[in-house]
Amino acid sequence: MGADAERKERASWIDYVHDSVQLCRESIDQEHHAWDADPHYAHLVLYFCLTAIPPEQ
């Protein structure tokens, strides 16, 4: 699963970061619920990797 938040035209960097945070929260929540619902994964650990890019100069 991968999620990318495209920066909206004329969006400030702060707005872009807030949009990205919301997308991450929604994606993690959705994947976590799907993981918990599948008994085949009960013995495994779910990890997420979050990365960020620096603001444009």
Residue, then its C-alpha position, 0 to 999 in steps of 0.5 A: m500500500g502506498a499513499d501520495a498526497e499531491r500538493k494542490e495548486r497554490a496550497s501553502w506548505i503547511d496546508y500540504v503537510h496537514d493534507s498529507v498527515q490526514l491521508c496518512r492517518e486514513s491510510i494507516d487506519q484502513e490498513h490496520h483494520a484490514w490487517d486485524a480482520d484477516p486471521h492469517y496475519a494474527h501472528l505477524v506485526l504490522y509496520f508502516c514506513l513514513t517518508a517526507i520530502p523537504p519543502e521546495q526552496 
